[in-house]
């Protein structure tokens, strides 16, 4: 990756920042223009992300030195396979939820488009950065935007859930800071690659302090990821958030997962001495607890939005447990599951809003929303927004079935491959030759049970919504609202069809994560770019 | 010096956590502010404390051990700004919640 292409690494941060700032210049009467700017920026981001994915898959780790200072001293952005994967996933979700919101939701509150772009900036920055403190800064950007978005549409329920969500996340941010400060105090560096080099050399009481710091830091990420006893505020926020907001929020919990995936093998891999595998037991137990809790929640939920929120927890629990196994094969499967489940949950959140539109609760929320924001011309909005969809119920039903199959992990969609890949790896442990452990059996059992519970809950809801009503309420749905859902579901189908290459990519990613020597070396030995005066082209 | 600072951080954090667990939104926000002070002091102290050292090094040739660690100072500055902004944002949500629910209870309704 040379020449101008090198600067593409910073584009996923700059693009939303500039677009978000630009959108501030126009007031709320220019909604159409704002939508167009937002869409163009997000589409451009997708193109950049796909280009970066191709770079990351082919060459070594891309390192971008901000201010042209070499790695342990300056702040670096690092692009590897996992980062590129997260970038692509984020931009795909962003496009889907943005298209959906353009039909009507973007009008129910102020500054939707700016907050949306800043959220993307935060997520992109968090996955790109190679520095712990910068990770904190981007997390805060992401969270600050998410605080605004969770309140989008206003209404009592959203403000109440938003209040809890913000209070919990602010506390988590303080834990994040304490962890970062402790780690810095012990090791004297914040660069992730440099930390990986220095941690093995830490001894005695300092090691205890370091582990304490890592544990406090870990709690902050587990709150984001929604591990069981820490996930209650997350549930309510996901349930009441406006549909496109909930759809893009599906990536937020995955950013917590991303950090754990990145940092646990980097800090506490094979070279960390006595700290090797620090925290993985907690991840195993906590992940399974989350999975169980999510599973019970899925079975118990009556409202669909609640069911979807619990599905987020099921997905988080599965991923946390898979990370806790510290096995390359399982991690590969987990990465596939991460992509598949995020797409599914996102599509499901969008779909729920359409299905529930004709029914009372959602209409109630929308009415409150309209009242709070003084938006009385809903009929007019419907008239101008576009073409209504023929055969609405049939299409919604097919999409609902697709979501059900994906959540339950049945063939032929990608949920099945993801779970299968994890189970195959569980029963063929590569790194130890001791046979299949009890934990692996329990996890397999939970995986199958969680699929079953999703299947039960989805069939129950499906029957109630699509088959049971004698006078079916046909919601008025625009084509532009169905397209993103179909797009996301088609992507999961594409993941199945292209299962071989995708799985190969995931396995390469997992190998690079589990054996981070190459990553460390690339980050620390990246050459400075010569200044124009120093001669020589880049 | 270390003892005084640790006690101060501990008292701030302890009172902050206690207030955070109270049922009124105003208490929660004051609790969050206190915790943020204690966290900022904590970050600052990670640069190591030093007593009886000259604040301005004039005329001495650069011995790196004479200088304070600049990184925690940079970190604490960033943390203060971010903490301040998020607290202000929380204040707005708090007021919105008060306006919409008519109570300052964190759950939006008084306990029976």
Interface residues (C-beta under 8 A of the other chain):
Chain A: X133 X136 X137 X140 X143 X144 X147 X148 X151 X154 X155 X156 X159 X160 X162 X163 X164 X166 X167 X170 X171 X173 X174 X177 X178 X180 X181 X182 X184 X185 X190 X372
Chain B: X20 X25 X28 X32 X35 X36 X39 X42 X43 X46 X47 X48 X71 X72 X75 X78 X79 X82 X83 X85 X86 X87 X89 X90 X93 X94 X96 X97 X100 X101 X106 X107 X108
